[in-house]
């Protein structure tokens, strides 16, 4: 039985469709008033103006991911990459989108002229940039952007490089479990299917049922651990647990958490378990490991 919490995810003249849109209907309609680009993890098709429907002609339950972007959508020309590769020389493009049909993927090695603008990563398409969606990552510096490991538990993500001044690059891979926790790195922990645009929209993710990470961070010269979390957790049994040394924080309800810890040695743990198919928990956590001199610098 497919979770009822999943629904079609829509942005500004763009939408992501997947197999749950055909769970209770034979077809999934979508409109292209002046034409659309339809992206899948294997191809892109430009369609003429009209009304269209997706129909599964294969086995029941066949999984798929399509991203439909109308030709008058904002940031329509944003490149959408669908292959596991290093994306480089994205000249004069502020945004870059990656689409996958896997349960998750990793973004790393974000590089380019990032001296004046923080890099932000959203679990949406570029057509959501004007909707007030929350980023799952905001860089602390250009070096921090290049060194951080960002594991996305969903089908789509967009990098906002901050400007279109110069060429940018990033690397995508299908390893969405490994986390690097060296100095001046950030890591993110998101609930499966997290969108971040408010409301109850979630991407389908039937494979990931928990988020568990334990790691140590040490610096004999001193360091700090910054924790930022946005969350909407309506079931107390689905509480998100964040532990830094002896301080344990259990997050439920809705809100924003900001914490800072200073010292030389830290034991850090992030733990969450999905409570059944109807669990609509949403959270995004960013943990920054910073040298002491950088502790109070704003992102």
Secondary structure, 3 states (H helix, E strand, C coil): CCCCCCCCEECCCEEEEEHHHHCCCCEEEEEECCCEEEEECCEEEEECCEEEEEECCCCCCCCCEEEEEECCCCCCCCEEECCCCEECCCCCCCEEEEECCCCCEEEEEEEECCCCCCCEEECCCHHHCCCCCCCCEECCCHHHHHHCEEEECCCEEEEECCCCCCCEEEEEECCCCCCCCCCCEEEEEECCCCCCCCCCCCCCCCCCCEEEEEEEEEEEEEEEEEEEEEEEECCHHHCEEEEECCEEEEECEEEEEEEEEEEEEEEEEEEEECCCCCCCCEEEEEEEEEEHHHCCCCC
